[in-house]
Amino acid sequence: MKRRKFLAALGTGAAVAAIAKPAIAQSMPELKWRMTASWPKSLDTLFGACITVAKYVSEATDNKFQIQTFAGGEIVPPLQALDAVQNGTVEMGHTAMYYYIGKDPTWALFCAHPFGLNARQQNAWFYDGEGQKLIDEFAATYNCKALLAGNTGTQMGGWFRREVKTVDDFKGLKFRIGGWAGKTIAKLGGVPQLIGGADIYPALEKGVIDAAEWVGPYDDEKLGFYKVAKFYYYPGWWEGGTTNHMLINLAKWNELPKAYKAILEAACGYANVEEQARYDARNPQALKRLVAGGTQLRPFSQAIMEASLKASNEVNAEESAKNPNYKKVLASIDVFKNDENLWWQVAEYSFESFMIRSRTKG
């Protein structure tokens, strides 16, 4: 009797397994997607995030979901990743959303804008504040889903062929600068230029531009800016933290099995942490090498910082007055930033200020 019950149960289990196996297989389809990037492959920090996402998605799905990565220019120009994803030329794109202010300046608020959130505060706003909800709503109007997939941390103020000691030194200055910060530079009298990473060096070398910012010591050293510009300024007040996003064609995202969505979100989340960790680990040594090689490190003066903040506030007020999306997102960021800076003043800033002073004494 017991033997018959066992065999019956075994038969039932085999039948369930026979049914379950095709069901699992159907939920794990074989997919081959393409990802374009706004970066050259030589920048192993930025393009490295693309490789990380593709690697973990492939491994987590036993190679059933494969993503082929392409550097900027291999499929579409570096600054056209949004267009390529939106129209379905590629399924995915890794980029900085402030490249698309020509479509709507609101994009910059999800990436970096002058005197905005730092990297940790951005993560907090996206992951636990209103950030992801707001970008989901906004990106959907461009047929895209956007996931955090990297951050540079606070950037440097850039490379200048001559010193900028006063606000007047910005007048007529042809400055390669990404994103919405160009509006603020223009208010200071500068002439902003948006140029892809691979094209900055020749423009600076030939004098087509007078100054250029990219990210920070590690990437800037790779791009060779120190060879054609002597003065290296800090901080990049326009990028207290620069969020990079993985854009996904919304229709393609909606078609993904739930498991694939979860895997892709997890892979992007890991890349988000890894990218900044790489910058934090690699920038110090690169900065030492640059200074040892003759780079002149300079802080922006207090007067320049204050004038820049004033100009930035004017830009925000002007855009908010005519752009409801911009006004809504900026209001969310400003409220969040106020509370964040209160906390940083109490704990983070106090601790780091002491540690920096102690290092100097040591």
C-alpha positions as CSV (number, residue, x, y, z in Angstrom):
1,M,0.0,0.0,0.0
2,K,2.8,2.4,1.0
3,R,4.7,1.4,-2.2
4,R,1.6,2.2,-4.4
5,K,1.2,5.6,-2.7
6,F,4.9,6.4,-3.2
7,L,4.8,5.5,-6.9
8,A,1.6,7.5,-7.3
9,A,3.2,10.5,-5.6
10,L,6.3,10.0,-7.7
11,G,4.2,9.9,-10.9
12,T,2.5,13.1,-9.9
13,G,5.8,14.8,-9.1
14,A,7.2,13.8,-12.5
15,A,4.1,15.2,-14.2
16,V,4.5,18.5,-12.3
17,A,8.1,18.6,-13.4
18,A,7.2,17.9,-17.0
19,I,4.7,20.8,-16.8
20,A,7.0,23.2,-14.9
21,K,10.0,22.8,-17.1
22,P,8.5,24.2,-20.3
23,A,6.9,27.0,-18.2
24,I,10.3,28.0,-16.8
25,A,11.8,27.8,-20.3
26,Q,9.1,30.1,-21.6
27,S,9.8,32.7,-18.9
28,M,13.5,32.7,-19.9
29,P,13.5,33.5,-23.6
30,E,16.6,34.0,-25.6
31,L,17.2,37.7,-26.3
32,K,19.9,39.6,-28.0
33,W,19.9,43.3,-27.3
34,R,22.3,46.1,-28.4
35,M,23.4,48.9,-26.0
36,T,25.0,52.1,-27.3
37,A,27.0,54.5,-25.1
38,S,28.0,58.1,-24.9
39,W,31.6,57.2,-24.1
40,P,34.7,55.8,-25.9
41,K,35.9,52.4,-24.8
42,S,39.1,54.0,-23.5
43,L,37.2,55.3,-20.5
44,D,37.0,52.1,-18.5
45,T,35.1,53.8,-15.7
46,L,32.1,55.0,-17.8
47,F,32.1,52.4,-20.6
48,G,33.0,49.9,-17.9
49,A,29.5,50.3,-16.5
50,C,28.1,49.1,-19.8
51,I,30.3,46.0,-19.7
52,T,29.3,45.3,-16.1
53,V,25.6,45.4,-16.8
54,A,25.9,43.2,-19.9
55,K,28.1,40.7,-17.9
56,Y,25.8,40.2,-15.0
57,V,22.6,40.0,-17.1
58,S,24.2,37.3,-19.2
59,E,25.6,35.3,-16.3
60,A,22.3,35.6,-14.3
61,T,20.3,34.2,-17.3
62,D,22.7,31.5,-18.3
63,N,23.5,33.5,-21.5
64,K,19.9,33.6,-22.5
65,F,19.7,37.4,-22.3
66,Q,22.7,38.8,-24.1
67,I,23.5,42.5,-24.5
68,Q,26.1,43.6,-27.0
69,T,27.9,46.9,-26.0
70,F,28.9,49.6,-28.5
71,A,30.9,52.8,-27.8
72,G,29.8,56.2,-28.9
73,G,30.0,56.5,-32.7
74,E,29.9,52.8,-33.5
75,I,26.2,52.8,-34.1
76,V,25.1,56.4,-33.4
77,P,27.0,59.5,-32.3
78,P,27.8,59.7,-28.6
79,L,25.2,62.4,-27.9
80,Q,22.3,60.7,-29.7
81,A,21.8,57.7,-27.3
82,L,18.4,59.0,-26.2
83,D,17.2,59.3,-29.8
84,A,18.5,55.8,-30.7
85,V,16.7,54.2,-27.7
86,Q,13.5,56.2,-28.2
87,N,13.1,55.2,-31.9
88,G,14.2,51.6,-31.4
89,T,17.5,51.7,-33.3
90,V,18.9,50.0,-30.2
91,E,17.2,48.6,-27.1
92,M,19.4,50.3,-24.6
93,G,21.7,53.3,-24.1
94,H,24.1,54.3,-21.3
95,T,24.3,58.1,-21.1
96,A,24.1,61.3,-19.1
97,M,20.7,62.8,-19.4
98,Y,21.9,66.4,-19.4
99,Y,23.1,65.9,-23.0
100,Y,19.4,66.2,-24.0
101,I,18.5,69.7,-22.7
102,G,17.8,70.7,-26.3
103,K,14.7,68.5,-26.0
104,D,13.8,69.6,-22.5
105,P,16.1,71.1,-19.8
106,T,14.2,68.9,-17.3
107,W,16.5,66.1,-18.4
108,A,19.4,67.8,-16.7
109,L,17.8,67.7,-13.3
110,F,17.9,63.9,-13.4
111,C,21.6,63.9,-14.1
112,A,23.4,67.0,-12.7
113,H,22.7,70.7,-12.5
114,P,24.6,73.6,-10.9
115,F,24.7,73.5,-7.1
116,G,22.4,70.4,-7.0
117,L,22.6,67.1,-5.1
118,N,25.8,65.3,-4.5
119,A,26.2,61.6,-5.5
120,R,24.9,60.1,-2.3
121,Q,22.1,62.5,-2.1
122,Q,21.1,61.7,-5.7
123,N,21.0,58.0,-4.9
124,A,18.8,58.8,-1.8
125,W,16.4,60.9,-3.9
126,F,16.1,58.3,-6.6
127,Y,16.0,55.2,-4.5
128,D,14.0,56.5,-1.5
129,G,12.6,59.9,-2.5
130,E,10.6,61.0,-5.5
131,G,13.4,60.7,-8.1
132,Q,12.6,57.3,-9.7
133,K,8.8,58.1,-9.8
134,L,9.4,61.5,-11.5
135,I,11.9,60.1,-14.1
136,D,9.5,57.2,-14.8
137,E,6.8,59.7,-15.6
138,F,9.0,62.0,-17.6
139,A,11.0,59.3,-19.6
140,A,7.7,57.6,-20.6
141,T,6.9,60.6,-22.7
142,Y,10.1,59.7,-24.7
143,N,9.2,56.0,-24.9
144,C,12.0,55.2,-22.4
145,K,12.6,53.5,-19.1
146,A,15.5,54.9,-17.1
147,L,17.5,53.1,-14.4
148,L,20.4,54.4,-12.3
149,A,23.7,52.9,-13.7
150,G,26.6,55.0,-12.5
151,N,27.8,58.2,-10.8
152,T,31.0,60.1,-11.1
153,G,30.8,61.9,-7.7
154,T,31.7,65.6,-7.5
155,Q,33.6,66.5,-10.7
156,M,36.5,68.9,-11.3
157,G,36.1,72.4,-12.6
158,G,38.1,71.7,-15.7
159,W,41.2,72.6,-17.6
160,F,42.0,76.2,-18.6
161,R,44.6,77.5,-20.9
162,R,44.8,80.6,-18.7
163,E,44.0,81.5,-15.1
164,V,40.5,82.6,-14.1
165,K,40.9,84.7,-11.1
166,T,37.8,86.8,-11.3
167,V,34.3,86.6,-12.7
168,D,35.4,88.9,-15.5
169,D,37.8,86.2,-16.7
170,F,34.9,84.2,-17.9
171,K,33.8,86.9,-20.4
172,G,34.3,85.5,-23.9
173,L,35.8,82.3,-22.6
174,K,35.0,79.4,-25.0
175,F,34.3,76.6,-22.5
176,R,33.5,73.0,-23.3
177,I,30.9,72.2,-20.7
178,G,28.2,69.5,-20.6
179,G,24.6,70.0,-19.8
180,W,22.5,72.7,-18.2
181,A,25.6,74.4,-16.7
182,G,26.2,76.1,-20.0
183,K,23.3,78.5,-19.3
184,T,25.0,79.6,-16.1
185,I,28.4,80.0,-17.8
186,A,26.7,82.1,-20.5
187,K,25.3,84.4,-17.8
188,L,28.8,84.9,-16.5
189,G,29.8,85.9,-20.0
190,G,31.3,82.7,-21.2
191,V,30.6,80.9,-24.4
192,P,29.5,77.3,-23.7
193,Q,30.4,74.5,-26.1
194,L,29.0,70.9,-26.0
195,I,31.5,68.5,-27.5
196,G,31.7,64.7,-27.1
197,G,34.5,63.3,-25.0
198,A,36.7,62.0,-27.8
199,D,36.7,65.4,-29.6
200,I,37.6,67.6,-26.7
201,Y,41.4,67.2,-26.8
202,P,41.9,68.4,-30.4
203,A,39.5,71.3,-29.9
204,L,41.5,72.4,-26.8
205,E,44.8,71.8,-28.5
206,K,43.9,73.9,-31.6
207,G,42.5,76.7,-29.5
208,V,39.0,76.2,-30.8
209,I,38.0,76.3,-27.1
210,D,39.8,78.0,-24.2
211,A,38.8,75.5,-21.4
212,A,37.2,72.2,-21.0
213,E,35.7,70.0,-18.3
214,W,35.0,66.3,-18.4
215,V,34.9,64.4,-15.2
216,G,38.0,64.2,-12.9
217,P,41.6,63.3,-12.7
218,Y,41.4,59.6,-13.7
219,D,39.4,60.2,-16.9
220,D,41.0,63.6,-17.7
221,E,44.5,62.1,-17.5
222,K,43.5,59.4,-20.0
223,L,42.1,62.0,-22.4
224,G,45.4,63.9,-22.1
225,F,44.1,67.4,-21.3
226,Y,47.1,68.2,-19.1
227,K,49.2,68.3,-22.3
228,V,47.4,71.3,-23.8
229,A,46.1,73.1,-20.7
230,K,48.1,74.0,-17.6
231,F,45.5,75.1,-15.0
232,Y,43.2,72.6,-13.4
233,Y,40.3,74.1,-11.4
234,Y,38.0,72.8,-8.7
235,P,35.3,72.1,-7.7
236,G,32.9,71.5,-10.6
237,W,30.0,73.4,-9.0
238,W,27.8,72.3,-11.8
239,E,28.2,68.6,-11.0
240,G,28.1,67.9,-7.3
241,G,27.2,64.4,-8.4
242,T,26.6,63.2,-12.0
243,T,24.1,60.4,-12.4
244,N,24.5,58.2,-15.5
245,H,21.4,56.3,-16.6
246,M,20.7,53.2,-18.5
247,L,17.9,54.0,-21.0
248,I,15.7,51.2,-22.2
249,N,13.2,51.4,-25.0
250,L,9.9,51.4,-23.1
251,A,8.1,48.9,-25.4
252,K,11.1,46.5,-25.1
253,W,11.1,47.0,-21.3
254,N,7.4,46.2,-21.0
255,E,7.9,43.0,-23.1
256,L,10.6,41.6,-20.7
257,P,9.6,38.8,-18.4
258,K,9.4,39.9,-14.7
259,A,12.6,37.9,-13.9
260,Y,14.6,39.7,-16.7
261,K,13.4,43.1,-15.4
262,A,14.6,42.2,-11.9
263,I,18.0,41.0,-13.2
264,L,18.5,44.1,-15.3
265,E,17.5,46.4,-12.4
266,A,20.0,44.6,-10.1
267,A,22.8,44.7,-12.7
268,C,22.3,48.5,-13.2
269,G,22.2,48.9,-9.4
270,Y,25.5,47.2,-9.1
271,A,27.0,49.3,-11.9
272,N,25.7,52.4,-10.2
273,V,27.8,51.6,-7.1
274,E,30.8,50.2,-8.9
275,E,31.3,53.2,-11.2
276,Q,31.6,55.7,-8.3
277,A,33.7,53.3,-6.3
278,R,36.2,53.1,-9.2
279,Y,36.3,56.9,-9.5
280,D,36.8,57.3,-5.7
281,A,39.6,54.7,-5.8
282,R,41.4,55.9,-8.9
283,N,41.1,59.7,-8.8
284,P,43.6,60.3,-5.9
285,Q,46.5,58.7,-7.6
286,A,45.8,60.3,-10.9
287,L,45.6,63.7,-9.2
288,K,49.0,63.1,-7.6
289,R,50.5,62.2,-11.0
290,L,49.0,65.2,-12.7
291,V,50.4,67.6,-10.1
292,A,53.8,65.9,-10.1
293,G,53.8,66.4,-13.9
294,G,53.3,70.2,-13.7
295,T,49.6,70.7,-13.6
296,Q,48.7,73.8,-11.7
297,L,45.8,73.0,-9.3
298,R,43.6,76.0,-8.5
299,P,40.4,76.5,-6.6
300,F,37.6,78.8,-7.9
301,S,37.6,81.9,-5.8
302,Q,34.8,82.6,-3.4
303,A,33.7,85.5,-5.6
304,I,33.4,83.2,-8.6
305,M,31.5,80.6,-6.6
306,E,29.0,83.2,-5.3
307,A,28.5,84.8,-8.7
308,S,27.9,81.3,-10.2
309,L,25.3,80.4,-7.6
310,K,23.5,83.7,-8.2
311,A,23.5,83.1,-12.0
312,S,22.3,79.5,-11.5
313,N,19.4,80.7,-9.4
314,E,18.4,83.1,-12.1
315,V,18.5,80.3,-14.7
316,N,16.4,78.1,-12.5
317,A,13.8,80.8,-11.9
318,E,13.6,81.6,-15.6
319,E,13.1,78.0,-16.7
320,S,10.7,77.2,-13.9
321,A,8.5,80.1,-15.0
322,K,7.9,78.6,-18.4
323,N,8.4,74.9,-18.0
324,P,6.0,73.0,-15.6
325,N,8.0,69.8,-15.7
326,Y,11.2,71.6,-14.8
327,K,9.5,73.4,-12.0
328,K,8.0,70.2,-10.5
329,V,11.2,68.2,-10.6
330,L,13.4,71.1,-9.3
331,A,11.0,71.7,-6.4
332,S,11.3,68.1,-5.4
333,I,15.1,68.3,-5.5
334,D,15.3,71.6,-3.6
335,V,13.1,70.3,-0.7
336,F,15.1,67.1,-0.5
337,K,18.5,68.9,-0.8
338,N,17.6,71.2,2.1
339,D,17.0,68.3,4.5
340,E,20.0,66.4,3.2
341,N,22.4,69.3,3.7
342,L,21.0,69.7,7.2
343,W,22.0,66.1,7.9
344,W,25.4,66.5,6.2
345,Q,26.2,69.6,8.2
346,V,25.6,67.7,11.4
347,A,27.4,64.5,10.7
348,E,29.1,64.0,7.3
349,Y,30.7,67.4,6.8
350,S,31.8,67.6,10.5
351,F,33.5,64.3,10.3
352,E,35.2,64.8,7.0
353,S,36.3,68.3,7.9
354,F,38.1,67.0,11.0
355,M,39.6,64.1,9.0
356,I,41.0,66.5,6.4
357,R,42.4,68.8,9.0
358,S,44.0,65.8,10.7
359,R,45.5,64.6,7.5
360,T,47.1,68.0,6.9
361,K,48.6,68.0,10.4
362,G,49.9,64.5,10.0
